[in-house]
Structures are given as structure tokens and as C-alpha cells.
């Protein structure tokens, strides 16, 4: 009886803690979304309540504005390109570290993982100079390539842990049939790695989608702005119209939320399977 009571109390405490964390995450998002339907007066008096009258004009005005779609399209191009390059390069590097033994592999892994020790902002000045010297200022590639480079260290850690769980007997059987390392990687490893591909892809997408500092120093042309730069410019145009600003923020974070919802069932599987062994 005491054991059952203790178990019930523990379950209730865990549920209460998780509900509190969920509320801290959901309530600001919900208030932002509802704020796009309210007048400025309602936002000041009752920012967290439901709108007295649902006003769709603010969302409609933004959706009918071509500038919004330009910012959104630029962000999608940069983010999806960064995700593709991160998945391709980091998975191939992690596959080599996980499946092939060669001299200096440990030192090379340590060198690559040093990128996780330094914040992105510490390299912003030399990064700007390097991008300028190779002629990629005001070019989406000037944002895509550095984002890919800074995402690879964490991605390699996840991929390597996952690839080490794949049965070696599978590769031995494929090798007997004449399949080499490259063929095995594309024919067997990647198709079996859907959970970790979704996990790494989600992290890379969200990181790229929310990146503000790098596009700020690389992009000067307004037509190439991503949405974080666009929201700052939008805020300057509608400084006192917070309902417009909240509607703009809600619409621009929607793709990241949709991407996460689509891949969420793979994320836990990828993280947990990759953490079973070293």
C-alpha cells in the first residue's frame, strides 16, 4: 500500500512538473498567436485572454504583402540548404569514424568536436573577413556554408553514436556480395537511419531558421533578408502596432513548428537509440 501511494505521488509530481514546463513554453506562443487578432488596446489590458472580437485583418494584411513571402522564401532556402548539407557532410564523416579504423581517427574526431566548445559569436569577426575575401557577402551561400560548418560538430556526435549501433554482420554480408563502403552507406546505412536523420535535420533547421547574427553581418540587400532580419525591419515600420508584429512573428515561426511536428516521432527514437552505447 505504501509502495503504491509513493508511486502515485511520484507520478503526480512528475506530471505537475512537466505541465509547468509545458505551460512556460506554450503560453507565450499562444499569447503571441492570439495577439495577432486583438487591437492594441486589448493587448495592453488583457494580453493573455481570448480576443473580444476576432479580427483577421492583421494576418490578412501580412499574408497579402509580398515582402513577407520574400522573407519567408529566403529563410526556407537558407534553412533547407543548410539542413541538406549538414545531413550529407556530417553523416558521411560520422560513418567513416564509426565504421573505418585508421591512424589518427581519434585526434581528428577531437579536432572536429572542438567546434562545440566555442560559441558562434566568438568567430563572427574572422568569419566575416573570410566570407568577404571569397566574395560571398550579400550572398545566401555566405550564410549557408558557415551555418553548415558550425552545425557539423554536434551532428557528427549524434550520427556516430547511431551508426555504431548498426549490426556489423549486415556490412559483412554486403561486403561478401561485393558492396563497398560507399555503396553500403547509401544503400543500407542511410535508409536505416531515418530517426537520426530527422533528429539532426530538426536541430539544424531550427538553428538556421532562428539565426539572426550571421545574416545580419552577411546580408545587406533587403531582398535577401531572412525572417529574423525581416521582423526587425517590420518592427521598425510598425513600432506601435504590436498586433501586426505579433501576427508577423506567429506566421514566421509556423514553418519551424510544422517541421518539428512532422519529425517529432523520429526525434526521440534517434536520440534514445544513439545513446544506448558509447
C-alpha positions, 0 to 999 in steps of 0.5 A, a space after each residue: 500500500 505504501 509502495 503504491 501511494 509513493 508511486 502515485 505521488 511520484 507520478 503526480 509530481 512528475 506530471 505537475 512538473 512537466 505541465 509547468 514546463 509545458 505551460 512556460 513554453 506554450 503560453 507565450 506562443 499562444 499569447 503571441 498567436 492570439 495577439 495577432 487578432 486583438 487591437 492594441 488596446 486589448 493587448 495592453 489590458 488583457 494580453 493573455 485572454 481570448 480576443 473580444 472580437 476576432 479580427 483577421 485583418 492583421 494576418 490578412 494584411 501580412 499574408 497579402 504583402 509580398 515582402 513577407 513571402 520574400 522573407 519567408 522564401 529566403 529563410 526556407 532556402 537558407 534553412 533547407 540548404 543548410 539542413 541538406 548539407 549538414 545531413 550529407 557532410 556530417 553523416 558521411 564523416 560520422 560513418 567513416 569514424 564509426 565504421 573505418 579504423 585508421 591512424 589518427 581517427 581519434 585526434 581528428 574526431 577531437 579536432 572536429 568536436 572542438 567546434 562545440 566548445 566555442 560559441 558562434 559569436 566568438 568567430 563572427 569577426 574572422 568569419 566575416 573577413 573570410 566570407 568577404 575575401 571569397 566574395 560571398 557577402 550579400 550572398 545566401 551561400 555566405 550564410 549557408 556554408 558557415 551555418 553548415 560548418 558550425 552545425 557539423 560538430 554536434 551532428 557528427 556526435 549524434 550520427 556516430 553514436 547511431 551508426 555504431 549501433 548498426 549490426 556489423 554482420 549486415 556490412 559483412 554480408 554486403 561486403 561478401 556480395 561485393 558492396 563497398 563502403 560507399 555503396 553500403 552507406 547509401 544503400 543500407 546505412 542511410 535508409 536505416 537511419 531515418 530517426 537520426 536523420 530527422 533528429 539532426 535535420 530538426 536541430 539544424 533547421 531550427 538553428 538556421 531558421 532562428 539565426 539572426 547574427 550571421 545574416 545580419 553581418 552577411 546580408 545587406 540587400 533587403 531582398 535577401 533578408 531572412 525572417 529574423 532580419 525581416 521582423 526587425 525591419 517590420 518592427 521598425 515600420 510598425 513600432 506601435 502596432 504590436 498586433 501586426 508584429 505579433 501576427 508577423 512573428 506567429 506566421 514566421 515561426 509556423 514553418 519551424 513548428 510544422 517541421 518539428 511536428 512532422 519529425 517529432 516521432 523520429 526525434 526521440 527514437 534517434 536520440 534514445 537509440 544513439 545513446 544506448 552505447 558509447 
